[in-house]
């Protein structure tokens, strides 16, 4: 590695933040802010984008920012630089106290430690960053190829987290029961439904949130053993909203409905059983959550690079109560940070699209 004394330049910062902006975030809130000053690129939370109902303590905000940090590190590598990252630099010497989540809190400070040629893995994951997106479409029944689960596990472990596939039927059943209960509880909460609706977007131009076409989980022959988050907030819990062609609520209004009484048994849909993996950390402090986000991002890029797709199943871990329940039911000693469904989208499913992104000028400042 060639030694470099110069700090991060303006053009490099723009390139890095552009890639960082492609990272996944809860409800596509993109809750991050970047600043370049004195040759250092710093990451701070955009606390106004924290989900007050779904994420009261900011755990998922930190995971989202951690994902952006991994994308930034990858961009530095592909540009030929070795990034030097310090997590929570202002927390040093705080006596072990957790930092208060605020807009002034520096989550990470990045500098350049030298020049280094990117590896083939760096280039592969960087290429996947532009194609990666949350894919809520139905998955095919075929298993994941080769050693993909092992590669996902290694990706998580390289970032200081762990990954556990739910490979046994009793594990899947326990997780599915918790997911269904958590999903029902959220849908029954008017405050949750209002917050969810505030991040639902129509089909027009937008820079954040979840557009109608992306939010849709509807497929005419779909049933799954794990519930997907329902972004249709018009109907009462347990009552299907009427069919509609309106782009703000119709395309997926009947997503997840039970078969009608007119359907004969042979017409009932086959149950979708995707590969489900749990990503977690041994501890659950702010730094652990940032590391979990980096692990999540590396796992998702690994999945995308392999030609597969993934989407989060957040309901069981949105609240600390259900999160504790699923940790106990799965006999997990650590802390669950994310649950993913992974597979290959069905060929007859409508093509999935990328979610919008905020312009770099909105998230990156200088000086």
Wavefront OBJ file of the C-alpha trace (Angstrom):
o trace
v 0.000 0.000 0.000
v 1.378 3.376 -1.048
v 1.335 6.021 1.696
v -0.874 9.031 1.046
v -0.828 12.164 3.155
v -3.571 14.141 1.397
v -7.036 14.188 2.890
v -10.297 13.364 1.152
v -10.830 15.698 -1.797
v -14.092 17.236 -2.935
v -14.452 15.111 -6.080
v -13.693 11.923 -4.173
v -16.244 12.863 -1.508
v -18.946 13.341 -4.138
v -18.163 9.949 -5.698
v -18.164 8.237 -2.309
v -21.409 9.802 -1.100
v -23.101 9.031 -4.413
v -22.393 5.349 -3.816
v -23.288 5.607 -0.128
v -26.694 7.011 -1.048
v -27.555 3.693 -2.727
v -27.581 1.893 0.618
v -30.797 0.357 1.988
v -32.704 2.103 4.761
v -35.919 1.511 6.679
v -38.836 2.694 4.494
v -36.198 4.278 2.234
v -35.939 7.168 4.688
v -32.227 7.644 3.852
v -31.541 9.056 7.350
v -27.960 10.174 6.819
v -25.962 13.376 6.352
v -22.356 13.659 5.178
v -19.877 16.487 5.656
v -16.426 17.064 4.195
v -14.160 19.276 6.294
v -10.395 19.384 6.845
v -9.884 16.374 4.613
v -12.234 14.148 6.672
v -15.594 12.821 5.555
v -17.994 12.427 8.449
v -21.339 10.663 8.725
v -24.113 11.997 10.934
v -27.716 10.881 11.437
v -30.584 12.872 9.980
v -32.717 12.534 13.091
v -35.680 14.285 11.486
v -36.020 11.168 9.338
v -36.169 8.804 12.287
v -39.424 6.852 12.477
v -40.842 7.927 15.835
v -43.374 5.081 16.032
v -41.488 2.227 14.395
v -37.998 3.149 15.613
v -38.273 5.166 18.838
v -34.705 4.511 20.027
v -33.113 4.920 16.601
v -31.828 1.348 16.281
v -32.953 0.968 12.684
v -31.677 4.453 11.851
v -28.215 3.374 13.025
v -28.413 0.133 11.042
v -29.359 2.178 7.969
v -26.433 4.552 8.492
v -24.120 1.583 8.959
v -25.236 0.279 5.569
v -24.400 3.653 3.998
v -20.982 3.513 5.656
v -20.193 0.145 4.055
v -21.122 1.520 0.634
v -18.839 4.504 1.278
v -15.940 2.246 2.262
v -16.457 0.199 -0.882
v -16.420 3.339 -3.031
v -13.113 4.439 -1.516
v -11.650 1.028 -2.300
v -12.758 1.047 -5.934
v -11.325 4.554 -6.328
v -7.971 3.131 -5.273
v -7.864 4.367 -1.677
v -7.669 2.524 1.620
v -10.248 4.159 3.901
v -9.496 4.652 7.577
v -12.725 4.625 9.578
v -13.333 5.587 13.177
v -16.751 4.768 14.590
v -18.297 7.211 17.044
v -15.054 9.206 17.461
v -16.615 11.662 19.902
v -17.669 8.823 22.222
v -14.030 8.079 23.085
v -13.412 8.802 26.756
v -17.106 8.941 27.616
v -16.718 6.349 30.351
v -18.657 3.705 28.465
v -21.825 5.805 28.281
v -23.913 5.435 25.150
v -23.906 8.557 22.938
v -27.141 10.517 22.658
v -28.609 10.234 19.192
v -28.718 13.751 17.760
v -28.035 15.503 14.507
v -24.629 16.611 15.796
v -23.444 13.119 16.690
v -20.619 11.919 14.428
v -21.336 8.275 13.684
v -18.166 7.759 11.666
v -15.160 9.732 10.504
v -13.382 8.649 7.328
v -9.931 9.477 6.048
v -7.455 8.011 3.569
v -4.727 5.753 4.871
v -3.009 5.131 1.558
v -3.445 3.942 -1.983
v -4.474 0.347 -2.580
v -5.640 -1.459 -5.682
v -9.215 -2.742 -5.383
v -9.691 -6.490 -5.229
v -11.929 -8.459 -7.562
v -14.374 -8.760 -4.667
v -14.404 -4.970 -4.219
v -15.234 -4.473 -7.893
v -17.916 -7.163 -7.859
v -19.726 -5.742 -4.830
v -19.379 -2.183 -6.118
v -21.022 -3.224 -9.392
v -23.829 -4.841 -7.413
v -24.487 -1.611 -5.493
v -26.192 -0.005 -8.473
v -28.483 -2.990 -9.029
v -29.281 -3.936 -5.424
v -32.785 -3.139 -4.256
v -35.390 -4.498 -1.891
v -37.261 -7.132 -3.883
v -40.709 -7.977 -2.547
v -41.713 -10.153 -5.494
v -42.603 -13.837 -5.070
v -39.634 -16.186 -5.099
v -39.213 -19.423 -7.010
v -39.138 -22.714 -5.119
v -35.587 -23.610 -6.200
v -32.847 -23.525 -3.559
v -30.074 -20.969 -3.465
v -27.098 -21.854 -5.612
v -24.010 -23.555 -4.237
v -22.340 -21.962 -1.253
v -24.263 -18.662 -1.291
v -25.472 -19.009 2.308
v -21.906 -19.661 3.436
v -20.720 -16.594 1.522
v -23.446 -14.544 3.176
v -22.293 -15.831 6.561
v -18.694 -14.902 5.847
v -19.770 -11.471 4.631
v -21.561 -10.781 7.917
v -18.713 -12.114 10.023
v -16.184 -9.930 8.198
v -18.066 -6.897 9.569
v -18.218 -8.120 13.154
v -21.732 -9.591 13.003
v -23.132 -13.096 12.582
v -25.649 -14.696 10.222
v -27.868 -17.671 11.003
v -30.120 -19.374 8.440
v -33.420 -20.722 9.726
v -32.870 -24.174 8.306
v -35.042 -26.244 10.636
v -38.817 -26.427 10.379
v -39.345 -25.667 14.071
v -37.201 -22.507 13.773
v -39.181 -21.339 10.759
v -42.474 -22.062 12.499
v -41.462 -20.160 15.636
v -40.251 -17.186 13.588
v -43.342 -17.223 11.380
v -45.651 -17.180 14.426
v -43.834 -14.193 15.940
v -43.795 -12.418 12.570
v -47.542 -12.900 12.111
v -48.332 -11.643 15.614
v -46.028 -8.641 15.232
v -47.498 -7.827 11.824
v -51.043 -7.924 13.207
v -50.072 -5.696 16.153
v -48.528 -3.102 13.848
v -51.465 -3.092 11.463
v -53.809 -2.603 14.427
v -51.909 0.514 15.577
v -53.289 3.719 14.017
v -50.057 5.604 14.754
v -48.019 2.974 12.917
v -50.377 3.037 9.949
v -50.219 6.822 9.776
v -46.419 6.800 9.871
v -46.280 4.101 7.214
v -48.638 6.110 4.996
v -46.424 9.184 5.346
v -43.574 7.312 3.626
v -45.740 5.757 0.920
v -45.283 7.537 -2.411
v -47.324 7.660 -5.602
v -45.935 7.130 -9.067
v -44.726 10.677 -9.620
v -41.171 11.982 -9.107
v -39.908 11.540 -5.570
v -36.555 11.397 -3.771
v -37.360 9.074 -0.876
v -40.007 6.790 0.560
v -41.560 3.707 -1.024
v -43.304 4.215 -4.391
v -46.451 2.285 -5.168
v -44.841 -0.023 -7.696
v -42.057 -0.927 -5.282
v -44.323 -1.414 -2.263
v -46.553 -3.914 -4.002
v -46.439 -7.451 -2.646
v -49.378 -8.579 -4.776
v -49.243 -11.530 -7.101
v -52.381 -13.352 -8.311
v -51.069 -16.695 -7.013
v -49.170 -15.753 -3.890
v -49.095 -17.219 -0.419
v -46.126 -17.189 1.933
v -45.324 -18.742 5.281
v -43.885 -15.363 6.379
v -45.914 -12.141 6.155
v -44.521 -9.265 4.134
v -45.043 -5.708 5.284
v -48.312 -4.390 3.849
v -47.934 -0.802 2.659
v -51.663 -0.490 1.949
v -52.856 1.571 4.918
v -56.428 2.357 3.834
v -58.375 -0.539 5.247
v -58.854 -1.574 8.853
v -56.641 -4.379 10.162
v -57.826 -7.733 8.912
v -60.211 -6.146 6.396
v -59.114 -5.962 2.802
v -59.303 -2.617 1.059
v -61.450 -2.696 -2.088
v -59.847 -3.303 -5.450
v -58.912 -0.128 -7.231
v -56.897 1.032 -10.214
v -55.745 4.103 -8.323
v -51.924 4.181 -8.348
v -51.787 5.303 -4.725
v -53.591 2.306 -3.377
v -54.945 -0.072 -5.955
v -52.274 -2.157 -7.576
v -51.551 -4.066 -4.393
v -54.740 -3.400 -2.480
v -55.619 -7.088 -2.369
v -52.105 -8.262 -1.546
v -52.094 -11.255 0.764
v -55.874 -11.837 0.638
v -57.117 -15.299 1.453
v -58.568 -17.262 -1.507
v -62.237 -16.614 -2.193
v -64.863 -19.246 -1.431
v -65.342 -19.695 -5.175
v -61.819 -21.102 -5.538
v -61.602 -24.871 -5.733
v -58.932 -26.586 -3.584
v -56.785 -27.315 -6.620
v -56.684 -23.558 -7.374
v -55.201 -22.619 -4.010
v -51.743 -21.075 -4.365
v -48.662 -23.000 -3.354
v -47.007 -21.615 -0.245
v -43.861 -19.590 -0.836
v -41.048 -20.705 1.474
v -38.018 -18.483 0.912
v -34.642 -18.934 2.532
v -34.731 -16.894 5.752
v -31.598 -15.669 7.519
v -31.083 -13.744 10.739
v -28.298 -11.159 11.064
v -27.254 -10.185 14.573
v -24.558 -8.960 16.923
v -23.277 -10.127 20.295
v -24.011 -6.767 21.932
v -26.573 -4.072 21.161
v -24.860 -0.712 21.625
v -24.700 2.062 19.021
v -21.427 0.744 17.609
v -22.887 -2.756 17.300
v -25.839 -1.404 15.375
v -23.524 0.453 13.000
v -21.553 -2.754 12.468
v -24.790 -4.643 11.880
v -25.683 -2.170 9.146
v -22.322 -2.694 7.474
v -22.820 -6.453 7.697
v -26.334 -6.141 6.265
v -25.072 -4.101 3.313
v -22.245 -6.539 2.553
v -24.649 -9.492 2.745
v -27.149 -7.820 0.418
v -24.458 -6.941 -2.114
v -23.206 -10.530 -1.948
v -26.746 -11.757 -2.674
v -27.179 -9.335 -5.580
v -23.786 -10.203 -7.078
v -24.847 -13.869 -7.039
v -27.977 -13.117 -9.075
v -30.395 -13.572 -6.177
v -32.611 -11.052 -4.385
v -33.600 -10.213 -0.819
v -36.027 -8.180 1.222
v -36.283 -7.492 4.961
v -38.878 -8.949 7.280
v -38.872 -6.205 9.853
v -42.090 -6.810 11.786
v -40.640 -9.326 14.302
v -37.818 -6.961 15.262
v -39.471 -3.543 14.982
v -40.327 -3.548 18.676
v -38.001 -4.587 21.494
v -40.747 -6.800 22.897
v -41.175 -9.007 19.822
v -37.436 -8.836 19.155
v -36.815 -10.351 22.604
v -39.444 -12.996 21.978
v -37.874 -14.149 18.714
v -34.403 -14.177 20.287
v -35.712 -16.374 23.075
v -37.690 -18.696 20.792
v -34.682 -19.187 18.493
v -32.305 -19.631 21.486
v -30.153 -16.734 20.308
v -27.598 -15.510 22.844
v -26.955 -12.253 20.996
v -29.234 -9.613 19.493
v -31.175 -9.896 16.242
v -30.640 -6.828 14.055
v -32.274 -7.914 10.780
v -34.213 -10.813 9.238
v -34.034 -11.330 5.470
v -35.902 -13.462 2.971
v -33.641 -14.514 0.097
v -34.359 -16.224 -3.195
v -34.855 -15.916 -6.932
v -37.840 -13.849 -8.129
v -40.429 -15.720 -10.150
v -40.099 -15.177 -13.887
v -43.794 -14.315 -14.222
v -43.609 -11.608 -11.529
v -43.779 -7.972 -12.579
v -40.302 -6.487 -12.911
v -39.064 -4.770 -9.754
v -37.685 -1.230 -9.885
v -35.128 0.744 -7.905
v -36.298 3.070 -5.170
v -35.561 6.802 -5.578
v -32.618 8.553 -3.962
v -32.060 12.016 -2.541
v -29.654 14.172 -4.575
v -26.088 14.309 -3.319
v -26.357 18.074 -2.849
v -29.034 17.429 -0.232
v -26.999 15.019 1.892
v -23.408 16.255 1.453
v -22.091 19.578 2.763
v -18.626 21.135 2.721
v -16.700 23.037 5.331
l 1 2 3 4 5 6 7 8 9 10 11 12 13 14 15 16 17 18 19 20 21 22 23 24 25 26 27 28 29 30 31 32 33 34 35 36 37 38 39 40 41 42 43 44 45 46 47 48 49 50 51 52 53 54 55 56 57 58 59 60 61 62 63 64 65 66 67 68 69 70 71 72 73 74 75 76 77 78 79 80 81 82 83 84 85 86 87 88 89 90 91 92 93 94 95 96 97 98 99 100 101 102 103 104 105 106 107 108 109 110 111 112 113 114 115 116 117 118 119 120 121 122 123 124 125 126 127 128 129 130 131 132 133 134 135 136 137 138 139 140 141 142 143 144 145 146 147 148 149 150 151 152 153 154 155 156 157 158 159 160 161 162 163 164 165 166 167 168 169 170 171 172 173 174 175 176 177 178 179 180 181 182 183 184 185 186 187 188 189 190 191 192 193 194 195 196 197 198 199 200 201 202 203 204 205 206 207 208 209 210 211 212 213 214 215 216 217 218 219 220 221 222 223 224 225 226 227 228 229 230 231 232 233 234 235 236 237 238 239 240 241 242 243 244 245 246 247 248 249 250 251 252 253 254 255 256 257 258 259 260 261 262 263 264 265 266 267 268 269 270 271 272 273 274 275 276 277 278 279 280 281 282 283 284 285 286 287 288 289 290 291 292 293 294 295 296 297 298 299 300 301 302 303 304 305 306 307 308 309 310 311 312 313 314 315 316 317 318 319 320 321 322 323 324 325 326 327 328 329 330 331 332 333 334 335 336 337 338 339 340 341 342 343 344 345 346 347 348 349 350 351 352 353 354 355 356 357 358 359 360 361 362 363 364 365 366 367
